[in-house]
Structure formats: structure tokens, C-alpha cells
Amino acid sequence: MMNEHSAVDYSIVLPVYYNEGSLKGVMESLKEQVLNANPHRRGEVIFVDDGSGDGSFEELVSIQARYPGVVRIVKLTRNFGQVNALMAGFSMAKGRCVVAMSADGQDAPSLINEMFVSHFDEGHEVVICSRSERDESLYRIVTSRVFYGIMRRLVFPNMPSGGFDFALLGRRALDVILRMRESNPFFQGQILWTGFKPKVIPYRREARTAGTSRWTFGRKLTYLIDGILSYSFAPIRLISVLGIVVAFMGFLYALIVLVVRLVGGIPTQGWAPLMIVILLIGGIQMIMLGVIGEYVWRALEQARKREPYVIDRIVE
């Protein structure tokens, strides 16, 4: 496997989704700070257009024409999600290692040089850049901390508190991830699951240079659910414990009613207490069914073995 990719030392993969206006600046920074700074290593840059509805693809075509032999474009037929777009780029990568990087200009390209030192010189198979600080709104800072705090608590104790998207994978780690072909992939979890001890580089995430983020609360919530359900049985265990607690409370309530009946008189009468119990148990049952349904749906998605992405064209 190594000989097949030995002609290219590294591949930089950037998923693109409504990033018109920032792409040329990102490529110029990569050219100046990475490609030119590593003349002894051969690299390539792969942009994956994940169904953008703006002028991102046209901007990428002009970039590719300016940097022939270095830039490749993979255009997907529609939006398949950031992680699937990354996997499409990874599958096309020829490098001995790959770097996953955002296309919005918030990740400093100069950090890639530190990644190269950690990988090529120090021998780390996985290198991740964790966000220690962020030049973003309070809302995004808080939601990010909550997101990764939950992940650390329930699934991956070694998840950096600031999370990460900017990462380098050696060919061994990359091949493992590509073989997974999960229907609902959680990229950070896939990396940590491999067991390769990551080298962590803290950095400050910069503000966007153009456009607005498409990483909405709904997408974050879906991604959080994917991460938890893909790598943890905590929700199933939680509803099992909840079922035991509710059953115990039911038996306890029945015992109290029996004792009160024997000693004389029922203290609570009417439909209100009965409705409270019915609504409480009914609500808990619906939550349980919902959690089980999420697991069943993901199992069905995986069993269908649908392609995680469809490539429309490749420009190179």
C-alpha cells in the first residue's frame, strides 16, 4: 500500500459547502505557507464540492487552472454532508498522509507544517489540532463546549475539550477509516476509535474570512446523536435504568395504596393522580421507543449499504 502512494508525500483535503469568496485566499495561503515551505516534499490539494449552491465550484475551477498538477476537484452530485465529503476526498488521496482542513479560512495553514514534523519526524500516526480558543460568537463557543463535553462524558474520555476538525492521518489510520464505510459517520470518533495515540496541537480558531457558517444547531444536534449512538450504549443503558426506577416507583406506590387501604381510607381520589401516572409512564415509554428507534434506523441504514456519496465529476 505504501508504494502505491509513495510519489506524493501528503494530500490536503478540504470539503467545500457554500464557501464562495474564501477559497482563493485559502489556496494562496496553502501555496505560500505549506507547498512552498516544503520543497522537499510533494503535495496535492483536493477540494470536494459537497453540492454547493453558490459559485464555489466555478471558483474552484479557476483555482485548478491556476495550479495545475497540484489542485484536484471532486464534485459530488448533491450535499452528502461534511464527513462524507471528506471520505470522498480521502478515497482520492495519493499521499502518504492526509490532512483534513476546513475551506472557510478559519484553520491556519501554517499549523500543517507542525503536523508534518509530528508525523514525518516524530512518527505520530495521528496528529490533531484542538481549538483552545475561538474567534467566534458566544453562542458557538458555548454550544461547542456542551457538544464536546457530552462526548467526553459519554463516549470518548480522550476527546480534546475544544474538539477538533483539523487533523492529519497517516496511511495506516486512513486505510482503517476508509474501510469502515459507516452510514452515519462521526469523523472525530472514527479517528479516536482507531486507537492510535494522537499528538495534540492547541491553536486559536480564527474568524471566518467570508460567508456565514452552515453548521446550524440542527446539524450539530444530528451530529451529536450520530456520535453518541455510533460509539456508545449509554442511551440504552439509561432507558434500562429508567425503566427499573419507574417499575420500582410503581411497586412502591402500589404497596402504599395497599397499606393505606388496609388501615382504612384512600387519601387520594379522583382522576388527577391517575392521569399524572399515565402521562409520566407514557412519556417515558415514548422516549424509550424513540431511542430504540434511532438505533434501529442506523442499523437499517448500515444494512442497506448505500454509497455514502456519489461523484459527479473530477477535475484534474
C-alpha positions in Angstrom: 0.0 0.0 0.0 2.8 2.4 0.8 4.5 2.0 -2.6 1.3 2.9 -4.4 1.2 6.3 -2.7 5.0 7.0 -2.3 5.0 9.5 -5.2 3.0 12.0 -3.2 4.0 12.8 0.4 0.9 14.5 1.6 -2.7 15.3 0.5 -4.7 18.1 1.9 -8.5 17.6 1.6 -11.0 20.4 2.0 -14.8 19.8 1.9 -16.5 22.8 0.3 -20.1 23.8 1.0 -21.1 27.4 0.2 -17.5 28.8 0.6 -17.5 31.2 -2.3 -15.2 34.1 -1.6 -12.9 32.3 0.8 -11.4 29.6 -1.5 -8.9 31.6 -3.4 -7.5 33.1 -0.2 -7.3 29.6 1.4 -5.4 28.2 -1.6 -3.0 31.1 -1.8 -2.2 30.6 1.9 -1.7 26.9 1.4 0.6 27.6 -1.6 2.7 30.1 0.4 2.8 28.5 3.8 2.8 24.8 3.0 3.6 23.9 -0.5 6.4 26.5 -0.9 7.6 25.9 2.7 8.1 22.1 2.0 10.0 22.0 -1.3 11.5 18.6 -0.4 8.0 17.1 -0.2 5.5 16.6 -2.9 1.9 17.5 -2.1 -1.6 17.8 -3.6 -4.7 19.7 -2.6 -8.1 18.1 -3.1 -11.3 20.3 -2.9 -14.6 18.4 -2.6 -17.6 20.4 -3.6 -20.4 19.0 -1.5 -23.3 20.2 -3.5 -22.7 23.9 -3.0 -25.5 26.1 -4.4 -23.4 29.2 -4.8 -20.4 29.9 -7.1 -17.9 27.7 -5.1 -17.4 25.2 -8.0 -16.7 27.9 -10.5 -14.2 29.5 -8.1 -12.6 26.1 -7.7 -12.2 25.6 -11.4 -10.4 28.9 -11.7 -8.1 27.8 -8.8 -7.4 24.5 -10.5 -6.5 26.2 -13.8 -4.0 28.4 -11.9 -2.4 25.5 -10.0 -2.5 22.6 -12.5 -0.9 19.4 -11.3 -1.4 20.4 -7.6 -5.1 21.0 -7.2 -7.8 18.4 -7.9 -11.6 19.0 -7.6 -14.1 16.3 -6.7 -17.7 17.4 -7.4 -20.5 15.5 -5.7 -23.9 15.2 -7.2 -25.6 16.8 -4.1 -24.9 17.6 -0.5 -23.9 14.4 1.3 -22.6 16.0 4.5 -19.2 17.2 5.6 -17.8 13.9 6.7 -18.9 12.0 3.6 -17.3 14.8 1.5 -14.1 14.2 3.5 -14.3 10.5 2.8 -14.7 11.2 -0.9 -11.6 13.3 -0.8 -9.7 10.7 1.3 -10.6 7.9 -1.2 -8.9 10.0 -4.0 -5.8 11.0 -2.0 -2.5 9.7 -3.1 -0.4 11.0 -0.2 1.5 9.0 2.4 -0.6 11.1 4.8 -3.7 13.2 4.5 -4.7 16.5 6.2 -8.4 17.3 6.8 -8.9 21.0 6.7 -11.9 23.4 6.5 -12.3 25.7 3.5 -13.7 28.7 5.4 -10.3 30.2 6.2 -10.6 29.5 10.0 -7.8 27.0 10.2 -4.2 28.4 9.9 -2.3 26.5 7.1 1.0 27.1 9.0 -0.1 24.5 11.5 0.2 21.9 8.8 4.0 22.3 9.0 3.9 21.4 12.7 1.8 18.4 11.8 4.4 17.3 9.3 7.1 17.5 11.9 5.0 15.4 14.3 4.2 12.8 11.6 7.3 12.5 9.4 10.0 13.3 12.0 8.4 12.1 15.3 6.5 9.2 13.9 2.9 10.1 15.1 0.3 8.3 13.0 -2.4 10.8 14.1 -2.0 14.5 14.7 -4.9 16.7 15.7 -5.2 20.4 16.2 -7.5 21.2 19.1 -9.3 24.5 19.4 -8.1 26.1 22.7 -9.6 29.4 21.7 -12.1 30.6 19.1 -12.7 34.0 17.5 -16.5 33.2 17.2 -19.7 34.2 18.9 -20.6 33.3 22.4 -23.4 31.0 21.1 -20.9 29.0 19.1 -18.4 28.8 21.9 -21.0 27.6 24.4 -22.6 25.0 22.1 -19.2 23.7 21.1 -18.2 23.2 24.7 -21.5 21.5 25.5 -21.2 19.3 22.5 -17.6 18.1 23.2 -18.3 18.0 26.9 -21.1 15.4 26.3 -18.8 13.4 24.0 -16.1 13.3 26.6 -18.5 12.3 29.3 -20.4 9.6 27.4 -18.1 8.2 24.7 -14.5 9.4 24.3 -12.7 10.5 27.6 -9.7 11.4 25.4 -11.7 13.8 23.3 -10.0 17.3 23.5 -12.2 19.7 25.4 -12.1 22.1 22.4 -12.8 19.4 19.9 -11.1 19.2 16.5 -11.7 19.1 12.8 -8.2 19.9 11.6 -6.3 16.7 11.6 -3.5 14.7 9.9 -3.9 10.9 9.4 -1.1 8.6 8.4 -1.8 6.0 5.7 -2.4 3.2 8.2 -5.0 5.2 10.1 -6.6 6.4 6.9 -7.0 2.9 5.5 -8.7 1.8 8.7 -11.2 4.7 8.5 -11.9 4.2 4.8 -12.7 0.5 5.4 -15.4 1.5 7.9 -17.9 3.0 5.4 -20.3 3.9 8.1 -23.8 5.2 7.1 -23.8 7.8 9.8 -20.1 8.6 10.3 -18.7 10.6 13.2 -15.3 11.7 12.0 -13.7 12.6 15.3 -14.9 9.3 16.8 -13.5 7.3 13.9 -10.1 8.8 14.5 -10.1 8.2 18.2 -11.6 4.7 17.8 -8.6 3.5 15.8 -6.5 3.5 19.0 -3.6 5.4 17.5 -2.5 7.8 20.3 -2.9 11.3 18.8 -0.4 14.1 19.0 -2.5 17.2 20.1 -1.5 20.7 18.9 -3.6 23.5 20.5 -4.5 26.5 18.4 -6.7 29.5 18.2 -9.5 29.2 15.6 -9.8 32.4 13.6 -12.9 34.2 12.5 -14.4 33.4 9.0 -13.0 35.5 6.2 -16.2 35.3 4.1 -19.7 34.0 4.2 -21.7 32.5 7.0 -21.5 29.1 8.7 -23.9 26.4 7.5 -23.2 24.4 10.7 -26.7 25.0 12.2 -28.0 23.9 15.6 -30.0 21.2 13.8 -26.9 19.8 12.1 -24.9 19.9 15.4 -27.7 18.0 17.2 -27.8 15.4 14.5 -24.1 15.0 14.5 -24.1 14.7 18.3 -26.7 12.0 18.2 -24.7 10.2 15.5 -21.6 10.3 17.6 -23.3 9.0 20.8 -25.3 6.3 19.1 -22.4 5.1 16.9 -19.9 4.6 19.8 -21.9 4.3 23.0 -24.6 2.1 24.6 -25.2 4.8 27.2 -28.7 5.7 25.9 -29.8 2.1 26.0 -28.4 1.6 29.5 -30.0 4.9 30.6 -33.5 3.8 29.5 -32.9 0.4 31.1 -32.1 2.1 34.4 -35.0 4.5 34.0 -37.4 1.5 33.4 -36.2 -0.1 36.6 -36.6 3.1 38.5 -40.2 3.6 37.2 -41.1 0.0 37.9 -39.8 0.3 41.4 -41.8 3.5 41.9 -44.9 1.7 40.6 -44.5 -1.2 43.0 -43.8 1.2 45.9 -46.9 3.2 45.0 -49.0 0.0 44.9 -47.6 -1.0 48.3 -48.5 2.4 49.8 -52.1 2.2 48.3 -52.4 -1.4 49.7 -51.2 -0.4 53.2 -53.5 2.7 53.3 -56.4 0.6 52.1 -55.8 -1.9 55.0 -55.6 0.7 57.6 -58.6 2.4 56.3 -59.3 5.0 53.7 -57.7 6.1 50.4 -56.1 9.6 50.8 -56.1 10.4 47.1 -59.2 10.2 45.0 -60.3 11.4 41.5 -58.7 11.3 38.0 -55.8 13.7 38.6 -53.3 11.3 40.3 -54.3 8.6 37.7 -53.6 11.0 34.8 -50.3 12.1 36.2 -49.1 8.5 36.4 -50.4 7.6 32.9 -48.7 10.7 31.3 -45.5 10.1 33.2 -45.2 6.4 32.2 -46.5 7.1 28.7 -43.9 9.9 28.2 -41.1 7.6 29.4 -42.2 4.9 27.1 -42.2 7.2 24.1 -38.7 8.3 25.0 -37.5 4.7 25.2 -39.1 3.9 21.9 -37.5 6.9 20.3 -34.0 5.9 21.5 -34.5 2.3 20.3 -35.8 3.6 17.0 -32.7 5.7 16.5 -30.6 2.6 16.9 -32.8 0.5 14.6 -32.8 3.2 11.9 -29.0 3.4 12.0 -28.8 -0.4 11.8 -31.1 -0.3 8.8 -29.1 2.4 7.1 -25.9 0.3 7.6 -27.6 -2.9 6.3 -28.7 -1.1 3.1 -25.1 -0.5 2.2 -25.9 2.6 0.1 -23.0 4.6 -1.3 -22.1 7.3 1.2 -21.5 9.8 -1.7 -21.9 10.0 -5.5 -19.2 11.7 -7.5 -20.5 13.8 -10.4 -17.1 14.7 -11.9 -13.4 15.0 -11.2 -11.4 18.0 -12.5 -7.7 17.5 -12.6 
